[in-house]
Amino acid sequence: MLASVALNVAFIGWIRTTRFLEPVVPESYLTTVRVEQFVVPRPSPRPTPPPHWDQLDRSLVKYVKMFPDHRQIVLLAAKQGNGSPSRAPRIFRIDISPARIHERSLLHIRVFTSPEANGVYIRFAIWEIAVAPVAAGRFGASDTDFPGRAYERFERDYSMPPIPPLFAGRAYNVEVVAVGRRGLASGAFISLYLEGANGH
């Protein structure tokens, strides 16, 4: 009799320690999240620079080239707000393709700057994208704009996520910013069109 009671007590203890009687919860129940509503962020009409720099000077466009698959702008040296020369890194050229993008477009960004730049960012609508440095070099002696000038090349491919309808069907001035090591930056604009789901 005592042996039977001892065996029952031991069996109940084993069940409790192994959690044999706890309900089994399906894994999908633990990992599934239901999104009831997507709230589109409201972009500021005059965005303030994020904390990558303290001073942002502007570059003027020297000229624009339109190609079937991309567009390019060539820039003059940036100026401070009072017209004085900027001490920020210089942006030489910006290439962006395609000029009209939609969801799942592969946006290719290439920016040539002076060597002292240590970061490039582009901003439009609700996106800010960092562009990585990939190579340093010099323009060829026959380059019509910057013969023999040293440069840093920043380049990146960015796969466009779904574009909220609020931002589709519009052209944007994409702000391109080159940041220096002393909190100084130069910026310029290049146009880009966001297409909607129906191609408009």
Secondary structure by P-SEA (a helix, b strand, c coil): caaaaaaaaaaaaaaaaaccccbbbbccccccccccbbbbbbbbccccccccccbbbbbbbccccccccbbbbbbccccccccccccccccccccccccccccccbbbbbbbbcccccbbbbbcccbbbbbbbccccccccccccccbbbbbbbbbbbbbccccccccccccbbbbbbbccccccccbbbbbbbbccccc
